[in-house]
Amino acid sequence: MKIADIKKMRNRAPFRAFEVHLTTGEVLPVQHPENMSMPEDETEMFVVWTKRDWNLVEATQVARISVQRRAAK
């Protein structure tokens, strides 16, 4: 996946939580735009998905991104 597409999801306004699906089958939830940061070189991304745990993921490891459904009111 292209890093530009991932940035679009993070920078979307209004922000909607999404999940990053990796080629390994792992799924990383992104609940807030501040939970993801990307370095200047745009070759990898940093995803915080719990209070203390984080994953450093190369963009090539991203299989797809899915927007989380909004809870029914």
N, C-alpha and C positions, 0 to 999 in steps of 0.2 A: 504494500500500500504506500502511496505517496505521503510524505510528511506534510505537504500542503493541505491535503484532505483531512488529516488528523487535526491540524491547527484550526481548520474551519469549524470542526465540531467543538473544539475547546473554546473558540472565540465567538461562537454563535450567540446572538442576543434576540430574545432572552435565552439564557443557557438552559439546556435540558440535559439531565443526567444521561450518560451513555455507558456502554460496555465495550471494552477493547477485547476482541477475540483473537487469541494468538494461534499460530500454526501448530502449537503443541497441544491445543485443546483447552488451555487455561483461559479463564475469563477474568479481566480486571475491570471492576466498576470504577467509574469516574463520577463522583457525586457532586463535584464543584469544580469550576475551572482552575482554582488554585491547587487542586490535587494533581495537576499535570504541569510539568515545566519542560521546555525544550531548549537545548543548547544552541548557540549561534550557528554551529556547523551543520545543523539539521540532519545529522546522520542517526541520531538515537533520541529517545524520549524518556523522561523520568515520570513515573506514575506512582502517586501515593494512594493506596487504596484501603488502608486501615490506619489506626492511630499511630502506630510505630513502624509498621512494615512498609517496604517500598520495593519496586522492581525497576530495574534499568532494562529497557527493551529496545532492540533495534527495529526501525520501521519495517524492515523486511520480514520481521517475525509477526507482523499484524496481518491476519487473514481477512478480518472485516471489523466493522464497527456497527453496533446496533443501539438505537435510541431506546431508552427505557420507557415503557408505557407509563402514562400518568395514572395515578390512583383515581378510581371512580369516586365521585362525590356523592 
